[in-house]
Amino acid sequence: MFQLTKEEVKDWRSQFVTSDADKMGLRYPPFAFTEQGIAMLSSVLNSDKGKTDL
């Protein structure tokens, strides 16, 4: 996970149409996951480890 740079936020914001284009309600740059990070997170969330029978 990493925090977007100002340039990345600018590019990201250009893909949205909002009434407040300057900030989009964001006080800090958002965090993002790499493609590998998403795969790792997905494997953890889909695993049976830690699940209990109710």
Residue pairs with C-beta under 8 A, 6 or more apart in sequence:
1 31
1 32
1 33
1 34
1 37
2 31
2 32
2 34
3 28
3 29
3 30
3 31
3 32
4 12
4 29
4 30
4 31
4 32
5 29
6 29
8 29
9 26
9 29
9 30
12 30
13 21
13 24
16 24
18 24
33 41
